Amino acid sequence: MAPGGLIAVVTGAAQGLGRGFSEILLQNSVKVALLDANEAAGARVKEVFDKQFGSDKTLFLKCDVQSEEQLRVAFQKTKETFGQLDIVCNNAGIIDEKNWEKAVSVNLLGTVRGTYIALEHMNRHTGGQGGVVINVSSMAGLGPILSSPVYTATKHAVVGFTRAMAASSSVSGYGVRFNVLCPAFTQTDMLNALRSPERAGQFSHLVDAAQTLTEKFGILSVSEVAKSFLQLVTDETKNGEALMIHGKGSQYVSFPSL
Ligand SMILES: NC(=O)c1ccc[n+]([C@@H]2O[C@H](COP(=O)([O-])OP(=O)(O)OC[C@H]3O[C@@H](n4cnc5c(N)ncnc54)[C@H](O)[C@@H]3O)[C@@H](O)[C@H]2O)c1
């Protein structure tokens, strides 16, 4: 699929990976609604993108993915502004083992909310034009990070949820593809959260072990992960795939067939 002319929504777009995913879409002539709970960071990234790509190519919308109402309004504004919706990336995520219910709310429930609202807009059975949803999991969606059990659980859940949505979509003929991205450690502010004894809560004594894992796996750049993201968006043969990205490149995960 040639992405030029398509319209995207990216959550958690104000910095880090979400910003990188938005940038690679803009470089490929996709218009992007940038959703983020952090209004100041959102305004800053919008200003940078305005200079790079032109002010009509993006829209910043303050949106906390914990709020169904805010997500609904943001999707509606995107449709009203750009006229259509083709690509949704549910990327917003946090590590917080102390306030672990918040981590579940952002990482898992936020992804489910964003996916269901995306489907309402894109489902061919309800007047949509089809499209693609990319959910952002992690290597922690495939194996454990010992200082972050709830983060690990939410990311495993995002993998399972996305694969189930893909299977349901292909059987139901929604015309929407669903894929999940599983990057290894990437150079963003999230690495500070991973190293933070405060965020590790009762597992603060294991933060050094998590640090050792980053040394073992290496640290990816945002642009490396963004290239794999674009591959999942554009390759129309991919539905229900989990793409793992690590220091040695990227590979599709093979799961046991049930
Ligand atoms: N950095 C890594 O090592 C790494 C590796 C694998 C997966 N991931 C995943 O990538 C995604 C992006 O993380 P990142 O590394 O760019 O982190 P980041 O902290 O740099 O950026 C996260 C962005 O999400 C926004 N956000 C947080 N809570 C939100 C909410 N409730 N509603 C809306 N926006 C919210 C933040 O304001 C921020 O702009 C996350 O889902 C994360 O789990 C990160």
The ligand as an SDF file (V2000), in Angstrom:
LIG
                    3D

 44 48  0  0  0  0  0  0  0  0999 V2000
   11.6260    2.9970   24.7740 N   0  0  0  0  0  0  0  0  0  0  0  0
   11.6500    1.6800   24.8170 C   0  0  0  0  0  0  0  0  0  0  0  0
   12.6570    1.0690   25.2010 O   0  0  0  0  0  0  0  0  0  0  0  0
   10.4420    0.8980   24.3720 C   0  0  0  0  0  0  0  0  0  0  0  0
   10.6400   -0.4290   23.9560 C   0  0  0  0  0  0  0  0  0  0  0  0
    9.5390   -1.1730   23.5560 C   0  0  0  0  0  0  0  0  0  0  0  0
    8.2910   -0.6110   23.5360 C   0  0  0  0  0  0  0  0  0  0  0  0
    8.1260    0.6730   23.9420 N   0  0  0  0  0  0  0  0  0  0  0  0
    6.7660    1.2120   23.9120 C   0  0  0  0  0  0  0  0  0  0  0  0
    6.7310    2.3040   23.0080 O   0  0  0  0  0  0  0  0  0  0  0  0
    5.6610    3.1860   23.3750 C   0  0  0  0  0  0  0  0  0  0  0  0
    6.1910    4.6090   23.4150 C   0  0  0  0  0  0  0  0  0  0  0  0
    7.1440    4.7110   24.4410 O   0  0  0  0  0  0  0  0  0  0  0  0
    8.4100    5.6830   24.3830 P   0  0  0  0  0  0  0  0  0  0  0  0
    9.5990    4.8610   24.5840 O   0  0  0  0  0  0  0  0  0  0  0  0
    8.3220    6.5580   23.1930 O   0  0  0  0  0  0  0  0  0  0  0  0
    8.1480    6.4940   25.7330 O   0  0  0  0  0  0  0  0  0  0  0  0
    8.1230    8.0590   26.0500 P   0  0  0  0  0  0  0  0  0  0  0  0
    7.9400    8.1140   27.5090 O   0  0  0  0  0  0  0  0  0  0  0  0
    9.2980    8.7250   25.4360 O   0  0  0  0  0  0  0  0  0  0  0  0
    6.8200    8.5880   25.3030 O   0  0  0  0  0  0  0  0  0  0  0  0
    5.5370    8.2150   25.6790 C   0  0  0  0  0  0  0  0  0  0  0  0
    4.5530    9.2690   25.1980 C   0  0  0  0  0  0  0  0  0  0  0  0
    3.2500    8.8150   25.5730 O   0  0  0  0  0  0  0  0  0  0  0  0
    2.5720    9.8830   26.2020 C   0  0  0  0  0  0  0  0  0  0  0  0
    1.5850    9.3560   27.1570 N   0  0  0  0  0  0  0  0  0  0  0  0
    1.8260    8.7390   28.3360 C   0  0  0  0  0  0  0  0  0  0  0  0
    0.6680    8.4320   28.9350 N   0  0  0  0  0  0  0  0  0  0  0  0
   -0.3200    8.8470   28.1060 C   0  0  0  0  0  0  0  0  0  0  0  0
   -1.7310    8.8110   28.1770 C   0  0  0  0  0  0  0  0  0  0  0  0
   -2.3660    8.3130   29.2330 N   0  0  0  0  0  0  0  0  0  0  0  0
   -2.4390    9.3020   27.1230 N   0  0  0  0  0  0  0  0  0  0  0  0
   -1.8130    9.8500   26.0540 C   0  0  0  0  0  0  0  0  0  0  0  0
   -0.4820    9.9460   25.9570 N   0  0  0  0  0  0  0  0  0  0  0  0
    0.2590    9.4350   26.9690 C   0  0  0  0  0  0  0  0  0  0  0  0
    3.6400   10.7030   26.9100 C   0  0  0  0  0  0  0  0  0  0  0  0
    3.2090   12.0320   27.1730 O   0  0  0  0  0  0  0  0  0  0  0  0
    4.7670   10.6320   25.8690 C   0  0  0  0  0  0  0  0  0  0  0  0
    4.6650   11.6590   24.9170 O   0  0  0  0  0  0  0  0  0  0  0  0
    5.1360    2.6810   24.7210 C   0  0  0  0  0  0  0  0  0  0  0  0
    3.9570    1.9340   24.5210 O   0  0  0  0  0  0  0  0  0  0  0  0
    6.2640    1.7800   25.2040 C   0  0  0  0  0  0  0  0  0  0  0  0
    5.7950    0.7900   26.0810 O   0  0  0  0  0  0  0  0  0  0  0  0
    9.1660    1.4490   24.3430 C   0  0  0  0  0  0  0  0  0  0  0  0
  1  2  1  0
  2  3  2  0
  2  4  1  0
  4  5  1  0
  4 44  2  0
  5  6  2  0
  6  7  1  0
  7  8  2  0
  8  9  1  0
  8 44  1  0
  9 10  1  0
  9 42  1  0
 10 11  1  0
 11 12  1  0
 11 40  1  0
 12 13  1  0
 13 14  1  0
 14 15  2  0
 14 16  1  0
 14 17  1  0
 17 18  1  0
 18 19  2  0
 18 20  1  0
 18 21  1  0
 21 22  1  0
 22 23  1  0
 23 24  1  0
 23 38  1  0
 24 25  1  0
 25 26  1  0
 25 36  1  0
 26 27  1  0
 26 35  1  0
 27 28  2  0
 28 29  1  0
 29 30  1  0
 29 35  2  0
 30 31  1  0
 30 32  2  0
 32 33  1  0
 33 34  2  0
 34 35  1  0
 36 37  1  0
 36 38  1  0
 38 39  1  0
 40 41  1  0
 40 42  1  0
 42 43  1  0
M  CHG  2   8   1  16  -1
M  END
$$$$
